[in-house]
């Protein structure tokens, strides 16, 4: 009986994960870099982590303020989201889709796996 309940819970989690991924297309680092200069690049991490190091050209809109500040993003220009691991990007993309944004992408695996240039206040 416990195995059945466990299997059902795992199935529900998988289905929710796939449903959330419909809101955003995950891009590899190479795909992400291709059009970075032509998009709205958003770092969803807290200010301290952003200042420690972020992708050049990114603007910081922490996930805690995202529902309020996302209206400053243009609907006619693609939005590239990233955070530490990618989890917050899925959440932010879901909020954007509910408000009518359609061209939303995220950095697969987040900035943890980023090998490109970063800008830091410490440098």
N, C-alpha and C positions, 0 to 999 in steps of 0.2 A: 504494500500500500504506500509506503514512504517513497519507494522508487517511482511510482506512478505520479505522485504529487511533485516530486523533484523534476521529472521529465516534463510535466505540464508547465512548471515555473520556468524552466530553461526555454521551452518553446515560446512562451509569452515574451520573455526577454529578447529572444532572437527576432521575433516578429516586430516588436517595438523598435529594435535597432534598425531593421530594414526599412520600416516606415519612416523613421527619422531621417535616414539617408536619402529619402526622396526629396527632401528640402534643399539639399546641397550636393554638388558634385565635388568629390575629393580629387584634388590634383596632386600629382607627384611634384617633387621639387623642380624638376626641369619644366614641366607644364606650367607651374606656378610662375617661374621666372620669365617665361616667354612674353607675357603681356603685362607684367607688373607695372610698367610705366604708364599704361593706358587705363588703369582701373583705380577704384577706390580701395586702398589697402588698409585694412583695419586690424589692429592688435587688440585682442580682447582681455589681455592680462591686466593686473593691477599696475598702477603708475610706477611703483618701485621696480617691478620686474621689467617693465617697458624701458625705464631709464637705464637699467643695468645692461640692456642690449636688445635691440629690435631691428627688424628688417628695414633697410633704408627706404624712406618714402612712406612708411606706415604712420597712420595717426592712431592715437590711443583712445579707445572707447571701452573702458572696463566693463565686463559683463554685468556688474552690479548697477551700472548707470545706462546700460544699453537700451532698455525699453524706452527711456526718456530721450536719449540722444540719437537714436537711430533715425529719427525724422530728418536729421541734418544730412543724411546720405541721399544721393540722387537716385531716382528710379531708372533713369535712362542710361546709366553707366554701370558696367559690371562691378560687383563687390567681391573682393577677395578677403576672406577672414582667416585669421590664425590665432592660436593660443599656445599653451605649453604642449599639449598632447593631442588636441583635436576635439575633445569632448565639448568644450564651451562653444566651439564653432558650430557644432550641430544645433545646440540650443539657440544660438543667435540667428542661425539661418531659419529655423522654425519661426521665430518671431518676425523676421523679415518677410517670409512667405505669407504669413497671416496679414501683413500690411500691404501686400500687393507687389513686393519686389520679386522679380523673376530671374534675374541674372546673378546668382549667388554661388560662390565657389569657396572651398576651404583647402588649406594646406594639409595634405595627408600626413598624419603622425605629428603635426604641430611643429613648433620651432625647435623642439628637442632634437630633431633629426636634420635640421637646417645646416647646410655646409656653405651657403653663400655668405656674402658680406653682411655685417651687422653694424649698426651705429650705437655707440654707447656714450653716456654723459661722462663716464669715468676716463675716456680716452681723450 
